[in-house]
């Protein structure tokens, strides 16, 4: 049913993505699908990496670690944007097209009052993506 699953990850908060990562892994095993871990960041130095090449390598290592744990084929797709606070939803939607994924499995927080004014990243991706999106709530 699905052959390539995109899993957006924030390497800064990777420990908080356990439920979404486990869900993506189980779906990947069920369908024999490849998992593509997508990270969106700026090209500026940050807490994870000093430059785009270093970030891409850390994301690739994360994908390899996930693949070793699950036994699935995995890959990494780093996206660099000038203002991730504003453009992350658009960057993730572009990544869906760039990677050719047919399912997105992403973590999201429990909705709160501000989500009725400003939609969450998961909500925005789910409402605008041309592929199926599974939003996994909680940690």
Secondary structure, 3 states (H helix, E strand, C coil): CCCEEEEECCHHHHHHHHHHHHHHHHHHHHHCCEEEEEEEECCCCCCCCCCHHHHHHHHHHHHHHHHHHHCCCEEEEEEECCCHHHHHHHHHHHHHHHHCCCEEEEEECCCCHHHHCCCCHHHHHHHHCCCEEEEEECC
